[in-house]
Amino acid sequence: MRWFIFIAIYILVDIYAFQAIRTLTKNPWIYSIYVFLSLAVLAALIYQVSTLGAGKVLDIKSMYVFGIFLTVFVPKLLIVVFMFGEDIARFFVGIFMKVAGSDEAQFMASRRKFVSTIALGIAAIPFASLLYGMIQGKYNYKVLKYSLEFDDLPEEFDGFTLTQLSDVHSGSFDNREKVEYAVNLINEQQSDVILFTGDLVNNLAEEMDDWKQLFSSLKAPNGVFSILGNHDYGDYVKWDSAAAQAENLRKLKNIQNEMGWNLLLNENRFIEKNGQKIAVVGVENWGLNGFKQAGDINKACEGISNSDFKILLSHDPSHWQAQVKDSPRNFQLTLSGHTHGMQFGIEIPGIIKWSPIKYRYKNWAGIYEEFGRYINVNRGFGFLGYPGRIGIWPEITVIKLKRKKPQT
């Protein structure tokens, strides 16, 4: 029944959008190409969803089918908005001209052609954007640098730099050269420590088989620390047994150890310099809106005092709002990911920062501060679902910690 409703809506949108093309050309070849592409995209989507089944793994081929569907269907929705609005206007204008005794035929035809031209021109923008996002945008890596000041940062750590990486989603990669470039870019930052905030894979540990050696090349003087994200647990796969899912998670943990990463499972580690120290605290995934809540912040802080300077790794930024930002434990800096910035939005520094994900997450991309405590939400290294990015580019974050100088 759901497929019937979806197909009916798709066909209605298609027919309505076709009116704009029919207004501008009478070429039967263009008509045929339009119908063929529409049916091919619909058939491919139905086939992929049907063969995928409930709880099966979403692979890169399925993502591309979904991406092509969006590339074709979203512009048609825009055309429908214009054409429907024009039809409403035609109705009232037609009544007025009839009452006035005017010849409406020529006026209406020219008006229809003008609106169709505008509609197709505007629809070309999301079409080109979605196409670009799949071809180039998903690997358009950006290094974003911040400097944060703290009153209680130990003096020995003044100028200490960290590189944050998040949401690799290795099961989505399809261009080794681009990913190698990004990994080299991370190492080129020469930070004191590298911190990974979850979602190494889409679902399966084996997704890292072709990438383990590459990501093991990530190096920093104080090491690489990591945590688990919601996708790392394999919760979105229909497993044959609970034991199979547990084995998958065990393999993923082992992979991180083999890469030389220090996986923090509700635990902490101290980084020391000349008798002073800061703590890296890592919690398992904890999120609102139905996401796994395996994180135990109390357990993760065992052996740490409230006065210690702490960097908390927590995959889901909703954790910061719910439990962290006003905690008496005083987490000076929290690093999260998870949102991907929805892989779509508009960002012009100092002017606008917008994505639809902002209506679900208060903290969705970049640096936020409350109560003198900070969170950085990384926009993600990889991609999932739609195999591309538009306006919200894959991110490598570099943060320099500074000790705030006393005011004179």
Number of C-alpha atoms within 10 A of each C-alpha: 6 7 9 9 10 11 14 12 12 17 15 13 18 20 14 17 25 19 15 24 20 15 16 14 11 10 10 10 9 13 14 11 11 15 14 11 12 17 15 13 18 16 11 16 18 15 13 16 15 10 10 14 11 11 11 14 17 20 16 17 13 21 19 17 21 19 21 20 18 18 21 18 21 15 22 26 17 19 30 24 15 20 21 14 12 15 13 11 11 16 10 11 14 18 12 13 13 12 9 9 9 11 11 15 10 9 12 14 11 12 14 19 17 14 18 25 17 14 22 19 12 15 20 17 12 19 19 12 18 25 21 16 25 19 14 13 21 24 23 19 20 15 15 14 13 13 11 14 15 18 13 13 21 16 15 15 19 15 16 16 21 22 24 30 27 30 31 21 22 26 25 21 20 12 9 12 8 14 20 15 12 21 16 14 16 22 15 11 17 16 21 17 18 26 24 28 31 29 27 29 26 29 27 23 23 16 18 20 11 12 16 16 13 15 18 17 14 19 19 18 10 13 16 23 23 30 29 31 29 25 22 24 23 21 15 17 17 14 15 8 8 10 10 12 19 14 12 20 19 13 15 24 20 15 19 21 14 13 16 17 23 18 22 20 20 23 21 23 19 15 13 13 12 7 6 14 19 19 19 23 27 32 29 28 29 25 22 14 7 7 14 17 15 15 21 16 20 12 13 21 22 12 9 18 12 12 11 19 22 25 20 25 31 34 34 29 28 21 19 23 16 13 11 22 22 15 11 9 18 18 24 22 22 26 26 32 30 27 22 25 28 22 27 21 18 14 14 9 7 6 7 10 15 17 18 14 18 16 10 11 16 12 24 28 27 18 15 15 13 10 9 15 16 20 27 22 28 29 27 31 28 30 26 23 17 24 27 28 29 23 20 26 27 30 23 23 26 21 18 18 19 20 18 14 9 6 4 3
